Amino acid sequence: MDVVLREVHDSDLPVFFRQMNDPESLRMAAFTPKDPADRDAFDAHWRRIRASSDVLRTILADGDVVGSAAVYGEPGEREVTYWVDRAHWGRGIATAALAALLAQVPERPLYARAAADNTGSLRVLGKCGFRRAATARGFAQARGEEIDEVVLTLRD
């Protein structure tokens, strides 16, 4: 499978919106927008992040849009995030996409967060060199409650 990153195109946004409204994906991601079905809020969010200096990419697998990956935040506190359509989970796409993103962003340290029970995402982050640095609790919109999360760091 050929996994590549490219700049986000306007035509990617409806695909992202659909992907980010899958109930199982939302539950697993946990830390999501208050109302992921609010298209106006979604569009405003994407306008804002596309206008920022952050690194934002579309993930393509064999030419199909399957998700997004980004690095955002202030220097010294920058975090990675990614989203892969559930139909493509378990195929190594998230790991390949995150590795490609990390190759494009040489600054370190980088941070990541994942719900403590999101074993798939924790596995992807570990394969890409992130190490557990701390645990925290936060309100997970998608679950309607506070949950445990893992904070990870990539130093090298």
Secondary structure as GFF3:
##gff-version 3
##sequence-region A 1 156
A	DSSP	beta_strand	3	7	.	.	.	ID=ss1
A	DSSP	three_ten_helix	10	12	.	.	.	ID=ss2
A	DSSP	alpha_helix	13	19	.	.	.	ID=ss3
A	DSSP	alpha_helix	23	29	.	.	.	ID=ss4
A	DSSP	alpha_helix	39	51	.	.	.	ID=ss5
A	DSSP	beta_strand	55	61	.	.	.	ID=ss6
A	DSSP	beta_strand	64	72	.	.	.	ID=ss7
A	DSSP	beta_strand	79	84	.	.	.	ID=ss8
A	DSSP	three_ten_helix	86	88	.	.	.	ID=ss9
A	DSSP	alpha_helix	93	104	.	.	.	ID=ss10
A	DSSP	beta_strand	110	115	.	.	.	ID=ss11
A	DSSP	alpha_helix	119	127	.	.	.	ID=ss12
A	DSSP	beta_strand	131	140	.	.	.	ID=ss13
A	DSSP	beta_strand	145	154	.	.	.	ID=ss14
###
